[in-house]
């Protein structure tokens, strides 16, 4: 949906974030742990990723605020959509776990995406 401001996908590997970045041009919400990696940190800052430390209450609120600004705020049209993996972790693709609610709090239009890969 071209009106969607939040792209939501299950997280089964490190492949689907890269593919969705290329296809949707959305800005991901990513673990703050990745910001410390030599390659990903500088690239993430360049692309203005939303960094999230799930163990920190202020970081979680800052992420919700950033999602709100980028999806329903006055200058939302200046930002690409936000890419969120609301399970908060990677899984094997056989089931979903409870979604974290932060990405849904602003009430923006959501485009759901399902990633599946063949497992043997």
C-alpha positions in Angstrom: 0.0 0.0 0.0 1.6 3.3 -1.1 -0.1 5.1 1.8 1.5 2.8 4.4 4.0 4.5 6.7 5.0 1.4 8.7 6.2 -1.8 7.0 5.9 -4.8 9.4 7.5 -8.2 8.8 8.3 -11.3 10.7 12.0 -11.8 11.2 13.5 -15.2 10.2 17.0 -14.2 9.0 19.3 -11.3 8.1 18.2 -11.6 4.4 14.7 -10.1 4.6 15.8 -6.8 6.2 18.2 -6.3 3.3 15.6 -7.2 0.7 12.9 -5.0 2.3 15.4 -2.1 2.4 16.0 -2.5 -1.3 12.3 -2.9 -2.2 10.6 -0.5 0.1 13.4 2.0 0.9 12.0 2.0 4.4 14.1 3.1 7.4 14.5 0.2 9.8 14.2 0.1 13.6 17.3 -1.8 14.6 18.8 -3.0 17.8 21.2 -0.5 19.3 23.7 -3.3 19.6 24.2 -3.1 15.8 25.1 0.6 16.1 28.4 -0.5 17.7 29.4 -2.7 14.8 32.2 -1.2 12.7 30.4 -1.5 9.3 26.7 -1.3 10.3 26.9 1.5 12.8 28.2 4.2 10.4 25.9 3.1 7.6 23.0 3.0 10.0 23.7 6.5 11.1 24.0 7.7 7.5 20.6 6.2 6.7 19.1 7.5 10.0 18.0 4.2 11.4 15.9 4.2 14.5 18.2 2.6 17.1 16.4 0.7 19.9 17.8 -0.6 23.2 14.9 -2.8 24.3 16.3 -3.0 27.9 16.1 0.8 28.3 12.7 2.5 28.9 13.9 5.8 27.6 15.3 4.2 24.4 12.0 2.4 23.8 10.1 5.7 24.2 12.5 7.5 21.9 11.9 4.8 19.3 8.1 5.2 19.6 8.6 9.0 19.3 10.8 8.7 16.2 8.3 6.3 14.6 5.5 8.8 15.4 7.5 11.7 13.9 8.3 9.8 10.8 4.8 8.3 10.2 2.1 10.6 11.4 4.0 13.8 12.4 3.8 17.1 10.5 7.0 16.3 8.5 6.1 12.7 7.8 6.4 13.2 4.1 10.1 14.1 4.5 10.8 10.5 5.7 10.6 7.1 4.1 8.3 4.5 5.7 9.6 2.8 8.8 10.5 -0.9 8.7 9.7 -2.9 11.9 10.2 -6.4 12.9 7.8 -6.3 15.9 8.7 -9.8 17.3 11.9 -8.2 18.3 14.0 -11.3 17.4 14.6 -13.8 14.6 12.7 -17.0 14.6 12.6 -20.1 12.4 9.5 -19.0 10.4 7.3 -21.8 11.7 5.4 -19.6 14.2 5.0 -16.0 15.3 5.5 -14.7 18.8 3.8 -11.8 20.4 4.5 -8.5 18.7 6.0 -5.6 20.6 3.4 -2.7 20.4 5.7 0.4 19.9 5.5 0.6 16.1 1.7 0.5 16.3 1.2 3.1 18.9 1.3 6.1 16.6 -1.7 4.7 14.6 -0.1 5.0 11.2 -1.2 2.9 8.2 0.6 -0.5 8.3 1.7 -2.7 5.4 2.2 -6.3 6.6 4.8 -8.5 4.9 5.4 -12.2 5.5 8.9 -13.6 4.9 9.2 -17.3 4.4 12.2 -19.4 3.3 12.2 -23.1 2.6 13.7 -25.1 5.4 14.7 -28.8 5.2 
